[in-house]
Amino acid sequence: MLLELYNTLTRRKEIFVPIDPKHVRMYVCGPTVYDRAHIGNARSIVVFDVLYRLLKWLYPRVSYVRNITDLDDKINTRARETGCSIEALTAETTRLFHEDMAALNTLPPDVEPRATAHISVMLAMIERLIERGHAYIANGHVLFNVASTSTYGALSGCSREEIIAGARVEVAPYKRDPADFILWKPSPPDFPAWESPWGRGRPGWHIECSAMSCFYLGKTFDIHCGGHDLIFPHHENEIAQSTCAHDGGFVRYWLHNGLLMVEGERMAKSRGRGNFITVQQLLDQGIAGEVIRFAILSTHYHKPLYWTPESLCRAKSALDRFYTALRAVEDVPLTDTHEKKSQITAALCDDINTPRAIAALHANVTALNKATYDDDKIRFKTALYHGAMILGLLTQDQKTWLTGLTGGIKSDRSLIKIKELVNRRSVARSTGNFTEADRIREELRHMGVILEDSRVRTTWRTAQRHPKKQS
């Protein structure tokens, strides 16, 4: 099955042809560990987790590298504000990041390098750029010479004026050109620092990913992913550094997910307008990580994702439908074989079209619900699980999900009371006391429990919860 991906560099959808068909290599820009991950951060991790799962299904070996930026001025500022050491801050924030991403059912990368553990690799790369005339030393800084490469701006499509405007926060008199960017800079006494040929200091942000991706994946590799906001200047600068250090090459396919929007504006903590929503805030409301993941995947990764409480409710409702269908066939076995090509996998091979894949899941559930023969039930159930596996969905036990133990009922005491009421209602129905049965149904409804009666038994599930609006 052919995989097509939209390549930001060429601005078109292309058939993916790996450098080595037996070993696909991909790099995803990871978190800067100074604060909890917000939904915008999570979108990039979740979307490219689906790509990783898809590649693992299509190819015999995939190497997935996602870095940890534990060296950044935001980290230094946060450590100073909190009185916490930089090492303790980054270690704890990294742990919380892993915890949040695990709740969203993302697979860990094969390698997760930390910037602070790769300073020597960065120093070697900077030295090579200086030797080749692509970087220069000025006022204790080492800067990349943008004028030394004719392809700068190809990824972003930025004009000369836009490039200079994008560099405005780093404009300094020691630069040869306003667009030149920092590879190495001096450190104040209270900032992290390492010895270098140019004095005691620390690397610039952009050189970190160039050095680490090359170290683990080689000078040229297949796929580099990140958020749309990283196209310029971060990824543009990565290309400039890496191609100039290694005589061309670098990355074949560049993938970028769209921004996450809340109330019409990009989600960003710096805006200070109450639109910053962390993964943990939603989990603390009792919203299951799988619901958050489903909501993220309901919009194509290229497009802006407009985040609302209603999107989470729709995700919960859809997952309830899927799990309800699976509970009805819980005694039906899965088969080890499945169709290699399905509507679900075809959708994902079309530039990771997750909304179309989810629509195919719904169609599969409809077919499963209508199936009367065991062979059909086995086939549809197997196809549903296989497609959901690549999407990272339907990982919970259906009974656990529908009875609210996942992101729902919090205490064993509540669960015992629900079971007791359900049993009492069954007795009332069997003895013809329908008034009491209706009263118990209403009591359970107020507890957030929905009953579903069939000719042979009564099952129950929790009603979807409405997420709180952030203030």
C-alpha positions in Angstrom: 0.0 0.0 0.0 1.4 3.4 -1.0 1.8 6.1 1.6 1.3 9.7 0.6 2.4 12.6 2.7 2.2 16.4 2.3 5.7 17.7 2.2 6.0 21.3 3.5 9.3 21.7 1.6 7.7 21.0 -1.8 4.2 22.2 -0.9 2.6 19.1 -2.4 1.5 15.6 -1.5 4.1 13.1 -2.4 4.4 9.3 -2.4 6.7 8.4 0.5 9.8 6.7 -0.7 12.2 5.9 2.2 15.9 6.1 1.8 16.2 2.5 3.0 13.0 0.5 2.5 14.0 -1.7 5.4 14.6 1.1 7.9 12.5 4.3 8.1 13.9 7.1 10.2 11.9 10.0 11.7 12.5 12.9 14.1 9.9 14.8 16.0 10.6 18.0 17.9 9.8 17.3 21.5 9.0 19.5 24.5 10.8 22.3 26.2 10.5 21.0 29.7 9.6 24.0 31.9 5.8 23.6 32.2 3.0 21.1 31.8 2.1 20.1 28.2 -0.9 21.9 26.8 -3.3 20.5 24.2 -1.4 22.3 21.4 1.8 20.4 22.5 -0.2 17.2 22.7 -1.6 17.5 19.2 1.8 17.2 17.6 2.8 14.2 19.7 -0.6 12.4 19.1 -0.7 13.1 15.3 2.9 11.9 14.8 2.3 8.9 17.1 -0.3 7.8 14.5 2.3 8.2 11.8 4.8 6.2 13.8 2.2 3.4 14.3 1.4 3.5 10.6 5.0 3.3 9.5 5.6 0.4 11.9 2.7 -1.4 10.2 4.1 -0.7 6.7 7.8 -1.2 7.2 10.0 -3.8 8.9 11.9 -1.2 11.1 11.3 2.3 12.1 13.5 4.5 14.3 11.6 7.3 16.0 13.7 10.0 17.7 12.0 12.7 19.8 14.2 15.1 21.8 13.8 16.7 25.2 14.9 20.4 25.2 16.2 20.7 28.7 18.3 23.7 27.9 16.5 27.0 27.1 16.1 30.5 28.5 12.5 29.7 29.5 13.7 27.0 31.7 16.3 29.3 33.3 13.6 31.9 33.9 11.2 29.4 35.4 13.9 28.0 37.7 14.7 31.4 38.9 11.0 32.3 39.5 10.4 29.1 41.5 13.6 28.8 43.3 14.0 25.3 42.0 17.3 24.0 40.5 17.3 23.7 36.7 18.1 19.9 37.0 15.1 19.3 39.4 12.8 21.4 37.3 13.6 19.7 34.0 13.6 16.2 35.6 10.1 16.7 37.1 8.7 18.4 34.0 10.0 15.6 31.8 8.4 13.0 34.2 5.0 14.9 34.0 5.3 15.1 30.2 5.7 11.3 30.0 2.8 10.8 32.3 0.5 13.1 30.3 1.5 11.5 26.9 1.0 8.0 28.3 -2.5 9.0 29.3 -3.1 9.9 25.7 -1.9 6.4 24.7 1.1 7.6 22.7 4.0 5.2 22.2 7.4 6.3 23.6 10.0 7.1 20.9 12.8 4.7 20.3 15.4 7.3 21.4 14.7 10.4 23.5 17.9 12.5 23.6 18.3 15.4 26.0 20.0 18.5 24.8 22.3 18.8 27.8 23.8 15.3 27.1 24.8 16.3 23.5 26.8 19.5 23.9 30.0 18.0 22.4 28.0 17.0 19.3 26.8 20.6 19.0 30.3 22.0 19.5 31.7 19.8 16.7 28.9 20.9 14.3 29.5 24.6 15.1 33.2 24.2 14.5 32.6 22.6 11.2 30.3 25.5 10.2 33.0 28.0 11.1 35.7 26.1 9.1 33.4 26.1 6.0 32.7 29.8 6.2 29.0 29.4 7.2 29.5 30.8 10.7 31.5 33.6 12.4 32.5 34.7 15.9 31.4 38.1 17.1 31.4 39.6 20.6 31.6 36.2 22.3 28.8 34.7 20.1 29.0 32.4 17.2 26.4 33.2 14.5 25.2 31.4 11.4 25.9 33.4 8.2 22.6 33.3 6.4 24.1 35.0 3.3 26.4 32.0 2.9 23.6 29.7 1.7 21.3 30.5 -1.3 18.5 28.2 -0.2 17.6 29.9 3.0 13.8 30.5 3.1 12.9 27.6 0.9 10.9 25.7 3.7 8.9 28.7 5.0 8.7 30.6 1.7 9.5 33.7 3.7 10.7 36.8 1.9 13.8 38.7 2.8 11.7 41.3 4.7 9.8 38.5 6.6 13.0 36.8 7.6 14.5 40.0 9.0 11.2 40.7 10.9 11.2 37.2 12.3 14.7 37.8 13.6 13.8 41.1 15.3 14.1 39.8 18.8 17.7 38.8 18.2 18.8 41.9 16.3 22.2 43.0 17.7 25.0 45.3 16.5 27.5 42.5 16.3 25.5 40.7 13.6 26.7 41.0 10.0 23.1 40.6 8.9 19.9 41.0 10.8 18.8 37.5 9.7 21.9 35.7 11.1 21.1 33.5 14.1 22.9 32.3 17.2 24.7 29.0 17.4 26.6 29.7 20.6 26.3 32.5 23.2 27.9 33.5 26.5 26.1 32.6 29.7 25.5 34.8 32.8 26.9 33.4 36.0 23.6 31.9 37.1 22.8 30.2 33.7 24.0 26.8 32.6 27.4 26.9 30.8 30.0 24.7 29.1 33.5 25.4 28.0 34.0 26.0 24.3 36.7 27.4 21.9 34.7 30.7 22.0 34.4 31.0 25.7 32.1 29.7 28.4 28.5 29.6 27.3 25.6 27.6 25.9 24.2 26.6 22.5 21.4 28.3 20.6 18.1 26.5 20.4 18.3 25.6 16.6 21.6 23.8 16.7 20.3 21.4 19.3 17.9 19.5 17.0 20.3 19.6 14.1 23.0 17.9 16.2 20.8 15.3 17.9 19.0 14.3 14.7 22.2 13.8 12.8 23.8 11.9 15.7 21.0 9.3 15.9 19.6 9.2 12.4 22.5 10.2 10.1 23.2 13.2 7.9 20.2 12.4 5.7 17.0 10.8 7.0 13.4 10.4 6.0 10.9 12.5 8.0 11.1 15.5 10.3 7.9 16.5 12.1 6.7 19.4 14.3 4.1 22.1 14.7 3.3 24.7 12.1 4.8 27.3 14.4 8.2 25.6 14.1 8.5 26.1 10.3 10.2 29.5 10.8 12.6 30.1 12.2 13.4 26.8 13.9 13.1 24.3 11.0 14.4 26.8 8.5 17.5 27.3 10.6 17.9 23.5 11.1 18.0 23.1 7.3 20.5 25.8 6.9 22.9 24.5 9.6 22.6 20.8 8.6 22.9 21.2 4.8 25.9 23.5 5.2 27.6 21.3 7.7 27.1 18.1 5.7 27.3 19.1 2.0 23.5 19.1 1.4 21.0 16.4 2.1 19.3 16.4 5.6 15.5 15.7 5.5 13.5 14.3 2.6 9.9 14.9 4.0 8.9 17.8 6.3 5.5 17.4 8.1 3.8 20.1 10.2 0.5 20.0 12.1 -1.8 23.0 12.2 -2.2 25.3 15.2 -4.7 24.7 18.0 -7.3 27.4 18.4 -9.3 28.3 21.4 -12.0 31.0 21.1 -10.6 32.0 17.7 -7.0 32.5 18.9 -4.0 30.3 18.9 -3.5 28.6 22.2 -0.5 30.1 23.9 0.3 30.7 27.6 2.1 33.9 26.7 -1.2 35.5 25.6 -2.5 35.5 29.1 -6.1 35.3 28.0 -7.3 32.1 29.6 -7.0 30.0 26.5 -4.1 27.8 27.9 -5.5 24.3 28.6 -3.1 21.6 29.8 -3.6 17.9 29.4 -3.6 17.5 33.1 -6.4 20.0 33.6 -8.7 17.8 31.4 -7.6 14.6 33.0 -8.4 16.1 36.4 -11.9 16.8 35.2 -12.4 13.1 34.7 -12.0 13.2 31.0 -10.3 10.0 29.7 -7.1 10.4 27.8 -8.6 8.4 24.9 -11.4 11.0 24.6 -8.8 13.8 24.3 -6.9 11.7 21.8 -10.1 11.1 19.7 -10.9 14.8 19.8 -7.4 15.7 18.5 -7.6 13.1 15.7 -11.1 14.3 14.6 -9.6 17.1 12.6 -7.0 16.6 9.8 -3.6 17.4 11.1 -2.9 20.1 8.5 -5.9 22.2 9.5 -6.3 24.4 12.6 -7.9 22.5 15.4 -10.7 24.5 17.0 -10.9 23.3 20.6 -14.2 23.4 22.4 -15.9 21.4 25.3 -18.4 20.2 22.7 -15.6 18.5 20.7 -14.8 16.4 23.8 -18.4 15.5 24.2 -18.6 14.3 20.6 -15.5 12.3 21.1 -16.9 10.6 24.2 -20.2 9.9 22.5 -18.4 8.2 19.5 -16.2 6.1 21.8 -19.2 5.0 23.8 -20.8 3.8 20.6 -17.6 1.9 19.6 -17.3 0.3 23.1 -21.0 -0.5 23.2 -20.7 -2.4 19.9 -17.7 -4.3 21.2 -19.5 -5.3 24.4 -22.3 -6.8 22.4 -19.8 -9.1 20.7 -17.5 -9.7 23.7 -17.7 -13.4 23.3 -16.8 -13.3 19.6 -13.1 -14.2 19.1 -10.6 -12.1 17.1 -8.8 -13.7 14.2 -5.0 -13.4 13.6 -5.6 -12.5 10.0 -7.1 -9.2 8.7 -7.4 -7.5 5.4 -4.1 -5.7 4.6 -6.0 -3.0 2.8 -9.1 -1.5 4.5 -10.9 1.8 4.3 -9.3 2.8 7.6 -5.7 2.1 6.5 -6.3 3.6 3.1 -7.4 6.8 4.8 -4.3 6.9 7.0 -2.1 6.3 4.0 -3.7 9.3 2.4 -1.6 11.9 4.3 -2.7 10.6 7.7 -6.4 11.5 7.1 -7.6 10.6 10.6 -11.2 12.1 10.1 -11.7 9.8 7.2 -10.3 6.9 9.2 -12.7 7.6 12.0 -15.6 7.7 9.6 -14.4 4.3 8.4 -14.4 3.1 12.0 -18.0 4.3 12.4 -19.0 2.4 9.2 -17.2 -0.7 10.5 -19.2 -0.5 13.8 -22.5 -0.1 11.9 -21.6 -3.3 9.9 -20.7 -5.1 13.2 -24.0 -4.1 14.8 -26.0 -5.4 11.8 -24.0 -8.6 11.4 -25.9 -11.8 12.1 -23.5 -14.5 11.1 -20.5 -15.4 13.4 -18.0 -15.2 10.5 -19.1 -11.6 9.7 -18.9 -10.6 13.4 -15.4 -12.0 13.6 -14.3 -10.2 10.5 -15.8 -6.8 11.4 -14.6 -7.0 15.0 -11.1 -7.9 13.9 -11.0 -5.1 11.3 -12.3 -2.6 13.9 -9.6 -3.5 16.4 -6.9 -3.4 13.8 -7.8 0.0 12.5 -8.3 1.4 16.0 -4.8 0.0 16.9 -3.1 2.2 14.3 -5.1 5.2 15.5 -4.2 4.3 19.1 -7.9 3.9 20.1 -10.1 1.2 21.8 -7.3 0.2 24.2 -9.6 -0.1 27.2 -11.7 -3.0 28.3 -15.3 -2.3 27.1 -16.9 -3.1 30.4 -14.5 -0.9 32.3 -15.0 2.0 29.8 -18.8 1.8 29.8 -19.2 1.5 33.6 -17.2 4.6 34.1 -14.0 3.3 35.6 -12.1 5.0 32.9 -12.5 8.8 33.3 -15.8 8.5 35.1 -16.8 7.1 38.5 -14.2 7.8 41.0 -14.9 5.6 44.0 -15.6 1.9 44.8 -18.5 3.0 47.0 -20.2 4.7 44.0 -19.7 1.6 41.9 -21.2 -0.7 44.6 -24.3 1.6 44.9 -24.8 1.6 41.2 -24.7 -2.2 41.0 -27.1 -2.5 43.9 -29.6 -0.1 42.3 -29.3 -1.9 39.0 -30.0 -5.3 40.7 -32.9 -3.8 42.7 -34.4 -2.5 39.5 -34.1 -5.8 37.8 -36.0 -7.4 40.7 -38.7 -4.7 40.4 -39.1 -5.3 36.7 -39.3 -9.1 37.1 -42.1 -8.8 39.7 -44.0 -6.2 37.7 -43.3 -3.2 39.9 -42.6 -0.9 37.0 -43.2 2.3 39.1 -40.3 1.4 41.3 -38.2 0.3 38.3 -38.8 3.8 36.7 -38.0 5.5 40.0 -34.6 3.7 40.2 -33.9 4.5 36.5 -34.4 8.1 37.3 -32.2 8.0 40.4 -29.5 6.4 38.3 -29.9 9.0 35.6 -29.2 11.7 38.2 -26.0 9.8 39.1 -24.9 10.0 35.5 -25.8 6.4 34.7 -27.6 5.3 31.6 -29.5 1.9 31.5 -29.9 -0.2 28.4 -32.5 -2.9 28.5 -32.6 -5.9 26.2 -34.7 -9.0 26.3 -32.1 -11.0 28.2 -30.4 -8.4 30.5 -29.8 -4.8 31.5 -26.5 -3.2 31.0 -25.4 0.3 32.1 -22.8 2.9 31.2 -21.9 6.4 32.4 -23.3 9.4 30.5 -20.8 11.6 28.8 -19.3 14.3 30.9 -19.3 17.9 29.8 -15.8 19.4 30.2 -15.5 22.6 32.2 -14.8 25.8 30.2 -11.4 27.1 31.2 -11.3 30.6 32.8 
